[in-house]
Structure formats: C-alpha cells, structure tokens
Amino acid sequence: MRISQLEGRRVALWGWGREGRAAWKAVRTRLPQLPLALFCNEAEAATVAGLGDPLLQPRTQVDADALAAFDIVVKSPGISPYKPEALAAAARGTCFIGGTTLWFGEHADARTVCVTGTKGKSTTTSLLAHLLRAGGHRTALAGNIGLPLLEVLDPQPAPEFWAIELSSYQTGDVARSGAHPEVAVVLNLFPEHLDWHGSEDRYIEDKLRLVTGARPRTAVLNAADPRLARLQLPDSRIVWFNREDGWHLRDDALYRGDAFVFDTAAVPLPGRHNRGNLCAVLAAIEALGVDAAPLAPAAMDFRPLPHRLQWLGERDGIGYVNDSISTTPHASLAALDCHRGSPVAILLGGHDRGLDWHGFAERLRAQPPRAVVTMGANGPRIHDLLAPLAAEGLFALEAADDLADAVARAQRLLAGRGLVLLSPGAPSFGAYRDYTERGRHFAALAGFDPDGISAIPGLGVA
C-alpha cells in the first residue's frame, strides 16, 4: 500500500511515539490535505495543538466502535492487532497497517535486506551495513534498530542497499505492503512477546511472515535452528548459514564451505552467537551479488551496539556488563555463556510476560554463576524457581526491591572480584520506558556516564 492510496479514505493513526510521529510526517508530506484522527493518551493529545495541523484530530477513547469508524488505521508497532477492540474493528472492515507497510509500498523496487530473529538482529543488521559500507556501497541502516523507516522516506542521494531490522511486530507489515524484500534473514526463534502475540505459536507464525508472507527473492536462514531447518519456502531461494556447505564457524575460524577466511576470535562482537551471526551477514551480502569474502575482515573495525553485552568498565575490582536488551531467558543464558569461567552476579527479572524459566534453571544447574539477584514483577517467580538450586549451594540467591538494590546486592556478593551482569531476561515495562533507559540507569549506578554508552553508531544513510 502506497501513501497515495490513503487519499479519499477515512484514516486514523494509533499511537504517538516516534513511529506514530514519523507516520504523521510522512502522510503530511504526500497528502497535506488528508484529515487524520489520532488515538493517543491525554498528555499526547495536549501536544498536538502545537503542531499547527488543524486536520489532525486527537481522540483519547479507543474502543471497537471508534476504530471501526475508519477505513485504515496506521498503528504503532507496540500496539497489538490482537487487542479485542482491534479484532472487533477488523471484523467490521477496518484495515490495520503499520508505518513499515507504507514505507515498503513506496520502495517496492529498493534493494532491501530485512533482518529478524529473537536475538541478535540489531547487531546483525548494523554489522551488515558496516560491511557493505566498507565495500564502498552507500547503505541505509534503519527500522526497529532505532530509526523508523518513515523517517528516511526520501533520502538523497538514494542508497544502493537498505539494511533493515524488523521486530515480530513489523514482519507482517512487509507482507501486507505487497512488496518483496530482495533478501530476508531469520536468525533464530525463541518464545518472546507472548503478551503482544497471544501465544508462542502465533509469535512464531508472525515472525516468519517475513519469509512466508513477504516471499523474498532469497531467504537466508540459520541451519542450526531446528524450527528454521524444517522450513520450506517454495517461492524463495533458501541460503543456509551455520552449515558446512555455506558460511560457518569452526571454533573461532570462519569458513566459506571448505575455504578458511579468517580467525574471528578478536572480532569485537560479544559472544560466540554474535560471531556466528557474522555468517548470516556474509550470506546476505552474497545474496545481493556482492563478493563477501574480501569484506569479512572489516568486521574487526565494527563498533558494538549499546545495551547488548556491553562492557562498561571496572570499578573497585568489579566489572560491569550492560545487556539490558535481554528480554528472554535464552538471551540471559547466552550472556552467561559469554562470561563462563568468571565469577558473575547476574541481575534477572522485569515485566512478567509469562515465559517459561524452567529451561534456564536446568542450565544453571550445569553452569552456575557466582550469584543471582532477582528483581521486577517476575522476580519472585524466578526466585522461587531457583531457590532449590541455591539451597544446594550452587550459587547465592537474593531478591532485590529494584535495580539500585540489585546492583548493591551484587556488589556485596562479589566482595570486590567478578562481574555484575545486567541481563534481565525480561522487558523493562513499568519500571522504565524501555531497555535503553534501564541500561542507562544501570550504567549510572555502576559509576559510568549514561550519555557515553548509549549512541547507536551508523544509523541513517552513509
């Protein structure tokens, strides 16, 4: 769907965060006289008057009848289309799309590489842009990584390639746009965002819409993921990574089939799983028709992203690692694997989405940290699950009131030696606006400058 196709329709925006504001600006650029309603909260409604747009009318009541009054609702990604009021309005004919739908409608012929996956997608997308730029290709880095696509609607000069991160909230929007990505990368699949999707099966289904619904020319898939390994895509060419006939690692050595490329041990990518995702990047670059092998060593110059296994530094004998973006037990386990052999106090817990932590507990029995400090809404549930292991003496276990209390407890438990690892395995909703704010607070509590650790390098076109 193109923006021009909104003309003559009854159109509303739902959500006034950065994505919502980007949608408003994009629509106004193309359709300056189109009346728009805006579903938002009262505080946001008060700011609309200052925009000088008399055709934008805020509404603070959202129900099925209000939504059903519109032909098209452009919703922000964080708003689930499975809300009862949205489902009821959809049954009455209202079409729900996202800004991603509109962007792809405007860029149907763009050379896009779309990256999704439960974990690692931001680093992978950023690394993709980094390597393409190292090869002299003008490349845009945008999407869920921190720059809404509609904020880069018409860059001049246009990039040769687009490296686009998509969350599970956005993958279906690509399919709805009618456009087909040139390359789509799926890294891995673990349960997440069950409150938005409603079930694990629907999460997997929605995540895979990038390849099952959008029908990319080439799908780059992780052969090591059992769900992806079973996937069949009759409308797309499949290229596998983490398989011996393609890009893969043998220990830290990077191979293209049987050909050794270089040793990745010194690449500044935190965790072996991220170095494994370098294989996905190189496979995607080849799918674009670019020789990837000469670009691979440029990964040595990559600057890691903030809040993702981010080493902050050391204070009084204790190191601090900020993995605030960790929102699943699987991500927390990956963080612990990165620091195996070190005395670690891990901080766990946040917003409770009902994820199962039993697999996490089983892994901790085999590879226990020095200490676990629980916090947040699901902290008591995690604490109760881990208490029997702590009673066996496998690790120290304490419950904290909040992040500040958790950091203080971890410092005391480490007694001047080890790592405090913030890898909560849960979202930050309720206590913080987002994982960035949580990571910044952790940095401040540890004695580091939050402003010095938060910038995402490379966003935009370069």
Secondary structure, 3 states (H helix, E strand, C coil): CCHHHHCCCCEEEECCCHHHHHHHHHHHHHCCCCCEEEECCHHHHHHHHHHCCCCEEEECCCCHHHHHCCCEEEECCCCCCCCHHHHHHHHCCCEEECHHHHHHHHCCCCCEEEEECCCCHHHHHHHHHHHHHHCCCCEEEEECCCECHHHHCCCCCCCCEEEEECCCCCHHHHHHHCCCCCEEEECCCCCCCHHHHCCHHHHHHHHCHHHHCCCCCEEEEECCCHHHHCCCCCCCEEEEECCCCCEEEECCEEEECCEEEEECCCCCCCCHHHHHHHHHHHHHHHHCCCCCHHHHHHHHHCCCCCCCCEEEEEECCEEEEECCCCCCHHHHHHHHHHCCCCCEEEEECCCCCCCCCHHHHHHHHHCCCCEEEECCCCHHHHHHHHHHHHHCCCCEEEECCCHHHHHHHHHHHHCCCEEEEECCCCCCCCCCCCHHHHHHHHHHHHCCCHHHCCCCCCCEEC
